[in-house]
Amino acid sequence: MRNYPVKLADLVIANGQTESNAISLLKTRYRGLAIFSPGTLTGTITVEVSPDGTNFMTLRSGSSDVAIAIDECVVVDFVAYQEIRLKSGSAEGDERTFQVRAVEEF
């Protein structure tokens, strides 16, 4: 089995908003995701996932929410959900773009 890095669509939280767009992971062979945060954030950013593309819930690792800080890369090792998005604890003061990469198995 081979692994290939893949650039996915960016997750973007618009100015004045708290939620990003969602990226669909349905019918993919992604083994893991890396999310790269920008150098400025207004609120605390958490990762949300959806099993059905409609209902989102906070992604947790053990007993902690998966959060992303300023200038940080967070790796999500196991992709077992249909969509992923980000949520800020407060309205962002400008547009925030998070680059997303995946490892795809063939």
N, C-alpha and C positions, 0 to 999 in steps of 0.2 A: 504494500500500500504506500502511495506517495502523498506528500503534503505540499500544497501550493499556497503561497500568500495571495490574498485577494483584497483589493480596495473596494469597500462598499460605499454606499451613499453616506454623506455626512449627516449627523444628527444636529439639527439647528433649533435653538430656542430663539424665537423672534424677540425684538425689543419690546419690553413691557409684558411679556408672557411668562408662563411658568412651565409649560410642557413643550417638548420638541416634537418634530415629526416622528413617525414610527418607521422602522425598517422591517420589512417582511423577511422572515427566515424560513418560510414554508417551503418544503421540498428542496432544501439545500443539504449539503454534506459538510457543513462547517463544524469543525471540532472545537474551535474556540474563537473568541472575539477579543480584540484590543481596542479600547476607546481612549483617545488622546484628548485631553481637555485644553482649552485656551488659557492664556496668561491672566485673564481677568474674569471673575465671576461675582455676581451680586449675592446669590443665595447658595445654600447647601444643595449640591446636586446628588440625586439618588437615581438608581437604575430601576426602571419598571419593565415588566414583561407581561405578555398576554398569551394564554393558551389557545385563544380563539380569534384574536384580532380585534376584539371589542372590549373585553374586560381586562383592565391593566391592574397589576398589583406590584408592590415593592419587592425587588429581588433581594433575598437575604442569603448570607453565607454564615452558617452556624446560627448564632443568636444576634447577628449584626446586619443592618442594612448595608447593601453594597453602595458606597458613596464615592464620588469623584471630586478631588480637590483641584486647586489651580495648578496648571502645568504638570499634570500627572497622567500616567497611563494606567488604566485598570484593565486587567485581563479576566475575562469570564471564560472559564475552562470548558464548561459543558453546556451545549446549546440544546435545550429540550423544550422550546417554546416557539410560538408562531411569530410573534413580533416583539421588538424591543424599542424603548424610547427612554428619554431622560426627563426628570422632573426637578425643578428648582423650588426650594423652600420659600422663595419670594420672587416677585416679578424682576426679571433681568433688566438692567439699566442700558443694555445695548444688545445687538444680535450676537449670540454666542454659537460658534461652530465647533463641533467635536468631530474629528476624523475617526473613521472606523475601519479596522482591518480584520480579516478573518483568515483562518487556516482551513483550507478545504481539502478533504481526503478523497483520493481517487483510487 
